[in-house]
């Protein structure tokens, strides 16, 4: 059955949509709109484009909203965007999302496995993989239903790696692109996946006309995997961008380094609620002359928060002159707490922060100010007062915090940056760069950053902000769209 919104010329597919719903005790649904690059991008093409966003219902409120609207959400809830929300059975969604996407593909691309013990691909995994296939097929069916002849479809991220190939089989007339927001694993690590699963992921993405990534490093790693696993032919274009040919089809690879939205950030960072959080933070920090080392992360295993805290402890141990002169403002917002390994990691972050405060704290100085309740306004307040930003992930597709802090920092901010963050490709020249596993080296980098002369810090911040905002979300989205239309 063709829906009333069939015939869209531009379609986006992602696990999470632009709106989520909570169901009250009286049965009423309350919509909460989200943000991010896709929201900005769809807004940039304008309402006349008639774009459709296909996403999954994530919870009971979403499922109820999808059922009430026959799969289509009320545009009044979505800011005028046409959104088709898929009511995928909860058990299928859970297996696909938590069992495969977040517990396997995420772990592979971020190289997080403790390989003596994991992974172990048994019959339980095979059942979850079948759910991942069904989940991807539901997206492919919906996109095929909604798309006009020759439409452009932008598929997002590791949740939907099979969709381009499945959609190609259903609608060979479409122009299909896939964008990966994560790193891509080196071929030797990627081959940890069962052979058929590794092949299915790659063939699925090669079903598109383009596969795009945040950095050239991740695009090259994908090409290497295609060659190693599928025996595909990899060629380099005149611009240096690779393409992959397999089973008679060629997929171009692209790079689009998502940047920070400077206009939005600067306006949002000076609203009254941020000013209130700023005053509260200054009170917690105490002492106008105290320096701040700021980090803002989810308690995601790849963010390396524990080693960051250990590096801060090593700084206070090795450079006692910083005691009572610096405060580590650490925002570690709980993530994926339905997975036990994430709950344990979050607990370890809290335990270590308490240990540092107990070891070094004085009546007038709390060395670590840790906040675990997500608060965007408070994060922006911390950005404004950051003297040093610590961004030390084990591995990260990009890391927008590294790009956002220099845009908002009021007095200039020294960036301590992991060489394993995608942002390293654009920001390394003006950052203090570290090996994320080297706690002693990170402590030395923190000392260097704290000791940096004000003038140098200000000049570096200016250059970092310019690089960080080179491709804001609306242009990032439109760049992908235009590349597919060529």
KAZINOR-V879026 format. One record per helix or strand of 2 or more residues. SS is the DSSP state (hx for helix, st for strand). FROM is the first residue (numbers start at 1). TO is the last residue. Records with the same first field share a line. If there is no record, write none. Layout:
# KAZINOR-V879026
SS: FROM-TO, FROM-TO
This chain:
# KAZINOR-V879026
st: 8-13, 19-23, 29-33, 52-56, 82-86, 147-156, 175-179, 210-213, 233-236, 242-246, 249-255, 291-298, 326-333, 368-371, 388-391, 414-418, 432-434
hx: 37-45, 47-49, 60-68, 90-109, 123-146, 158-160, 163-170, 187-190, 195-206, 216-230, 262-268, 272-285, 301-303, 305-318, 320-322, 340-360, 376-385, 401-408, 424-430, 439-451, 454-468, 473-485
